[in-house]
Amino acid sequence: MSYTSHEQVYEYRAGYQIRVRAFQSEYAGPWDYLVQVSRHGTPEGPEVRSPDGHRDNRQDAEMAGLKAGERIVDEVLGDEQYD
């Protein structure tokens, strides 16, 4: 159960969206994130939690989640997108 959270959906390339939920488990505690990659509204794979966690603020947690989502999409698309 989280103390507080904030969710944001980012549009990425090739029809992918990245949903990032930054959250705190306790008052004034560190921030973690959950990231879910979707394509045209359909989830692609499981929701992924921050492996290291413990960001100092919500913005840092959201940006780390966004970068993780971008890496997931880039791995799914592979090199064929860069041709």
TANORDA-V752194 format. One record per pair of residues at least 24 apart in sequence whose C-alpha atoms are under 7 Angstrom apart, sorted by the first residue. I is the first residue (numbers start at 1). GAP is how many residues later the second one is. D is the distance in whole Angstrom. If there is no record, write none. Layout:
I GAP D
I GAP D
//
This chain:
1 24 7
2 24 7
3 24 6
15 24 6
15 25 6
16 24 7
18 48 7
18 51 6
20 42 6
20 45 6
20 46 7
22 36 6
22 39 6
22 40 6
30 24 5
30 25 6
30 26 6
31 24 5
31 25 6
31 26 6
31 27 6
31 30 6
32 29 6
33 28 6
33 29 7
33 32 6
34 31 7
35 30 6
35 34 6
37 32 6
//
